[in-house]
């Protein structure tokens, strides 16, 4: 699952992302730093019969992350996602974008 959460009434999706990254991983970013990818919908990972709709962003950076509150663990995921049980949003939408981005920067 991705870091993130619900957007507060006074926030834009990018502002919510910046707040959630700070709260969950101790990362400080400017709200205009990530690139908006779009809104994606997928089966919820831990709620059978429910879907999740998420405003998703791309941010390529070298961060030291440390789980703070709300999450127990943070792991870096390879673009192929091999060996990890992944949420459908990550597996079906976000990792394909990451693979495409990495392939285009390698050329």
Helices and strands as residue ranges (DSSP letters): H 13-25, E 35-43, E 51-58, H 88-89, I 90-94, H 95-106
